[in-house]
Amino acid sequence: MWVIAALKSFLLLVISSSVVLGQEAEGIRPLLKSGLNELQRSLPHGTRLLTDAHSIETFLKLVDDTPPDWAAVYGHGSHDERLFALNRERDQLRQGRVEAPGLVTFFWDGELSDYDPCLGGFRIAIGPRMIPTMWGLVRFKPEGLPSELVAVVSSQTRNALQKDAVARTKVEIIVAMTGRLIPEESIIYDFSHDEPGKGMVMPVVRIERLDYLLSE
């Protein structure tokens, strides 16, 4: 009997772990009309808002101390091996620091597309923001985004936004993504494809929450 009980406990643990690890952020969310102030009031206490160069530089210093010597990494000839070595070295030095920032929120750009009456909202097309900093170009990389991104609106707001669509006016929004650095390869260093030799920093964040804000 104890074997059966142990087996049941093991299966329950596996199922529970799978549910937790398989959770993803809810992609169908209300469109916040009050913008950043409303978002800040609703975020969990202590969440770091990483939306400008200064806040991002402070965050990077907390987990990685100093920027890379991009000129030395780029060097002459192929830089692939030096870049690989940089990432492996930083991954090792960062161990134990990944949890330090806690929850972080960063912005991507969004645009409303077609209205889905079944979901009561507009589908969203998204794209990353590139933020110049002293560390290089920073582009946050989200992990675990839901397949459906929909901004739910009231009937009054829907009518106003649909008028803009008829007038062929783009409705741009801010997609606020909240989560934590993943334990493995939490920050990836690379070079820009558009600017040779320009360093790029990509923090990899597992997303736990999404918010949609009307652009101000």
HELIX and SHEET records of a PDB file:
HELIX    1   1 TRP A    2  GLY A   22  1                                  21    
HELIX    2   2 LEU A   36  SER A   42  1                                   7    
HELIX    3   3 ALA A   53  ASP A   64  1                                  12    
HELIX    4   4 TRP A   70  TYR A   74  1                                   5    
HELIX    5   5 ASP A   80  LEU A   93  1                                  14    
HELIX    6   6 SER A  155  VAL A  166  1                                  12    
SHEET    1   A 8 ARG A  48  LEU A  49  0                                        
SHEET    2   A 8 VAL A 104  ASP A 116  1                                        
SHEET    3   A 8 GLY A 121  GLY A 127 -1                                        
SHEET    4   A 8 VAL A 150  VAL A 152 -1                                        
SHEET    5   A 8 ILE A  28  LEU A  32  1                                        
SHEET    6   A 8 GLY A 199  LEU A 214  1                                        
SHEET    7   A 8 GLY A 136  VAL A 138  1                                        
SHEET    8   A 8 ILE A 131  THR A 133 -1                                        
SHEET    1   B 7 ARG A  48  LEU A  49  0                                        
SHEET    2   B 7 VAL A 104  ASP A 116  1                                        
SHEET    3   B 7 GLY A 121  GLY A 127 -1                                        
SHEET    4   B 7 VAL A 150  VAL A 152 -1                                        
SHEET    5   B 7 ILE A  28  LEU A  32  1                                        
SHEET    6   B 7 GLY A 199  LEU A 214  1                                        
SHEET    7   B 7 LYS A 141  GLU A 143  1                                        
SHEET    1   C 7 ARG A  48  LEU A  49  0                                        
SHEET    2   C 7 VAL A 104  ASP A 116  1                                        
SHEET    3   C 7 GLY A 121  GLY A 127 -1                                        
SHEET    4   C 7 VAL A 150  VAL A 152 -1                                        
SHEET    5   C 7 ILE A  28  LEU A  32  1                                        
SHEET    6   C 7 GLY A 199  LEU A 214  1                                        
SHEET    7   C 7 ILE A 187  PHE A 191 -1                                        
SHEET    1   D 3 ARG A  48  LEU A  49  0                                        
SHEET    2   D 3 VAL A 104  ASP A 116  1                                        
SHEET    3   D 3 GLU A 172  LEU A 181 -1                                        
END                                                                             
